[in-house]
Amino acid sequence: MKQRVVRFGGVITLILALLIRTLFLFSAEAFDLFYFNSLFPLIRKLQYPFGSLLPISGYYIIIFVVLAWVIYRIPKSKKSGTWRRFFRRLINFLCGWAACFLFLWGFNYVGPSLADRMKLMEVKVEYDVAKLYISAMEEAASYRKQISLPNDSASVDNLELTIDYQIIDQAVKGVLNEYDYPTNDPVKVRKVQPFGALRRLGIRGIYNPFTGEANVESDAGLVTALFTAAHEMAHAYGVTSEGEANLTAYIALIGSEDPHWKYSAAYHLWRYTAREVNQKLPEEDLEILAAAIPKGLQIDRNAIWARGSKQPAYFPKLSEKMNDTYLKVQGVKAGTDDYSAFVKLYLEYYQPSKD
């Protein structure tokens, strides 16, 4: 019996984790009591000093461990029995990783969402997407005017300013503290080397639940780095929805006195609103809106696009599909479309229904 537990330890642990996940799915009280307010804060307390001591991004260490395991375990002979044993061990190994993911962070997917904790009410009246787009654009343009630039053709995204991630961390905590998120311990932000490493995977940032690190593209420009860092920090504190992480980042940055932070928040709201505009409006209306974009926003949009195009994703469709599948497996029905839920959440937070 003991030998079977050892041989199938990963599978058994995953089954246990899935049973606990099911319990939490049906009992928000149990989730908050046993995980969100107890185990999860303890995990984060242990993760921060560990993640801070790592010389490189924890994801590289995970990749090394997995490759080392495969090389060590791969059969040295062609006997069918040895290959069956290898695949059994591989399944057990992967199940163990999946179980660790759930215990370390993944259970947050079945707990109350940030929108639930904020008690946001769904916007009942259909909003004018073009009007919202213009409003977001004008807000972004107004904050951009407060930023000192060397010349009229310079981009805010290309400014070489040092980002104090500890201050961003405090701002994100300020947003989430109000809704009882476990924010006692800080988040380690790591800029992933080499340049373009994350963009080659089709992403700008990613949270590592195994080490508690918020990973940001190493050569991300000022506008994108600010918002991405705040977004990933929100994940570190237990916000699972991509749209809700965007809302958290927006509130944290827009509430600052720093015009660079405000502009980053407003710029991203404008770009996410543009996605809705592109989906809902006819071509002739899109041309009118495009012609109305202020020169400064055009410069920054082009600079951000040019920076990203230097290291295009190796397999963009595959990256999108994998991210979409991952989110749906975790219960996020919208998949990658959840990022764009930011606009709807913004309206619910700042323009609540009067009904």
N, C-alpha and C positions, 0 to 999 in steps of 0.2 A: 504493500500500500504506500509506504514511504517513498519507494522508488518511483511509483507512478506519479506521485505528487511532484517529485523533482522533474520527471520527464515531461510532464504536462503542466508545469507551474504557471507558465504564461497564459495558457488557455484557461486554466481554473481562475486565475486572477482576473482575466478579462470578463469571464462569466459573472464573477462576483461584482465587478465594477458595473456591468450592465444591469444587474439586479438592483444595485444601489441607485443607478441612474433612473430606473423605472420608478423606484420609490420616490425619488425627488421629483420626478415628472408629475406625480399625482399629489404631492404634498409640499407646497411651497414652505410651510412651517418647518418641516423636517430638513429641507434644503438649507434654510437660513440658520437653523439651530446647530446642525451637525457639520455643515460644510462651510457656508458663506461666512458665518461669524465665528467659526472655530478652526476647522482644518485648513481652509484656504489662507487665512491670515498667518497661520503658523508656517505654511509652505513658503509664502512670500518672505517672511522674516528670515528663513534659512537660505532662500535663493539669492537674496541681494548680495550678501558678502561673498557667496560662492561665484555668482556671475560676474561680480566686480573684479575678482582675482584672475579670471581667465585672460590669457594673453591675446586671444582671438575670439571671434564670434563663436558662441557655443554650438551653432549649427555645423561648423567645420569639425568640431570634436565629435559630434554625433555621426557625421558622415564617416569620419575615420574609424569610429567604433564599429559601425555597421560593416564597412569594408574589411576591417580586421577580422570580424567574426566570420564573414563569408569566406575569406581566404583560409582561415584556420579550419573551418568546418567543411569546406568543399571536398567531396570525395576524391581520393587519390587513385581509386581504381574504377573500373567500369561495371562492377557488379551491381545488379539491380537493387539488391538489398541495401547497399551503402547509399545509393541515391534516394531510396525511400526514406531511410533514416535521416538523410540531409534535409529533405523537404519537410519531414515531420518536425525536425528541430527548427527549421526556418519559420514554419507556421507558429510554433510555440514562441520563438523569438519575437516575431512581429506582434503576436497577441500581447506579449509582455509590454512592448512599447506602447501599444494602443491603450492598455490598462493604465500605464503610467500617465499617459496624456489625460485620460479622464480624471484620475485622482488629482493631478497637479493643476489642472485648469478646465478641462473639458466639461465637467459637471455644470459649469456656469451656463452652458447652453440651455439647460432645462429649468433654471431658476427664473424668478421674475425679471423681466427686462428693465432697462433703464426707463423706457417709456412707461412701464407699469409703475415703477417706483416714483416717477415724476407725476403720475396720474394724468398723463396727457390725454386729451379728448380728441377724437378724430375730427378733422375739419369736414364739416357737413356740406358747406357751400363750395361748388366747383370754382376754383380760382382761375383768374386770367393769367395763363403762363407767360404770355408776352409782356404783360404789365409787371409780373414778378421779375422777369429777366431784366427789364429796363431798370427796375428799382435796385436789383442786386448789382447791376453794372454801374449805376450812378454812385452807389455806396462805395464800391471798390475804387472808382475813379477819384472820389473825394478823399479817401485815405491815402491814395497814391500821391496826391498833390502835397501831402504833409511830409513826404520823404525827400530828403536832399539827394539829388543825383548829379554826377559830374557834368553831364550834357544831356541834350534832349533825346538822344538816341540810346542812352544807357538803359539797361534793364534792372529793375529791382532784384530780380532773381540772381543776377550776376554780382551783386554787391558782396564784397569780401568782409563780412561782419561775423564776429565770433558769436555763436549762439550759446547762451547760458541755459543748458538743459535742466539745471536744478530749479531755475525760476519757472520754466515751463511746467516742470513737475509740480511745483507748488500751485500753479494756476489750475492744472487739471485736478489736483486734490481738492482745491477750493470748490470746484463744480460738483465733484462726486461725494464729498464729505456730507453735503446737505441731504444726500439720499442714502446715507449709511453704508457706503462702500468701504471695504477695508483698505485704508490708505495710510496706515501707520508707517510703513516702510517705503522708502523711495524706489524708483525704477532706474535701473542702469540702462542708459542709451549707448548703443554701440554703432559706430559708423563702419559698415561692412566693406572690407577691402577684398579684392582690388576694385578700382573704379569700374562701375557698371555691372558689378557682380549680381546685384539684385535685379537690375533692369533686364539683364540677359534672361532672367526667369519670368519676366513680365510683371514685376512688382516694384514698388518704391520703398516699401518697408514691410516688416513682419515681426510679430511677437513670438518669442521662443518660450513656450510654457515649461520646457525642461530646465532652463537656466534662469528664467525671469527677465530676460533681456529684451529691450525694445530696439530692434535693428532698423537702421535707416541707411539708405544708399549713401555711400561715402562722398560722392561728388554731387549730391543733391544741392540745388540752388537755394538761396535764402527763403524764397516764398514757399517752395515745396517742402523744404526741410522742416520749417517751423510747424506746418500743418501735419506732416507725416509723423513727426516725433510726438506731438500731442495726441494724435490718433492712436498710435501704438501704445502710448502710456495708458490711455483709457482701457485698452485691451488688458494690460497688465493688472489693472485694478478690478477686472472682472466683467467689463462691458464686452459682450460677445458680438452683438449686431454691428455690422460695418457702418450702417447708417447712423446708429447711435454713437459709435466712436467718432464719426465725423461731426455729429452735433456737439459732443463733448469738446472736441478740438475747437470748434467754432466759438462756443461760449467762453472757453478758457482764453482764447486769443483776442476775441473782440472786446473782452472786458479789460484788457490791458491799457496802459497809458502809452505804450510804445506804438507808433504808427506802423512800423514794420509788421508787428503782430496783427494789428487790426487789418492791415491790407492783406496779409496772408489769409485771414479768415474770410474777408469779404470776397477776395479773388476766387477762392475755392467754392464759395456759395454761388458766385456768378457762373463758374464753369459747370457746376452740377446742374444749375438751372438751364444752362445752354443744352445739356443733354435732353432735357424734357422738351425744350423748344424744337430741337432737331427732329424729335419723334412725332410731335403733334401738329406743327405748322406746315403749310404748303411752301413750296420753293420760293415763290415770289415774296412771301412775308419774311422768309429767312434772309433773303437778299437785302431787304430794307433794314432789318435788325443788324445785319453784319456791317452795313454801311454806317450805322450809328455808333459803332464801337470807337471810343476815344483812342487817340494815337498811342498814349501810354500803355493802355491795356493790350493793344495790338503788339507793341514792342515786347511786353512781358510774355504774352502768349506765344509769340514766335521764338523767343529765347528759350522758354521751357520746352517747346517742341524740339528745337534744335539740339538742346542738351540731351534729351531722351533719344533722339534719332542716332546719336553717336554710338550707342550700344543697344541696338534693337534686340528684342527677345529672340532667342534661338528658335523656339517653337511657340509663337504667340497663341495659336489656336489651342494647342495642347495645354499650355499654362492656364488659359481661360477655362478650359473644360475641367481641368483638375481642381482649380479653385472653386468652380461652380459646383462640382460633385461633392467636394469636401463640405461646403456650406450646407448643401441639401441633406447630406448624411447626418449632419449635426442638428437638423430640424429647421434650418433657415430655408423656408420654401422658395423664397425669391432668388436664392443662389447669389451670384455676383451682382444681380440687379439690386441687392440689398444696399449696396453703396449709394445708389441713387435715392434710397428712401430718406436720405438726409434732407432733401427739399421738403418733403411732406412733414418730417419731424420738426423742421425749422418753423413751418407754418403753425404746427400744433403747439409749439413752445412759445412763439412770439405773437401769434394771432389766434389764441384759443377761441373755439366756437362759443357764441353767445347763447346757444340753445341750452 
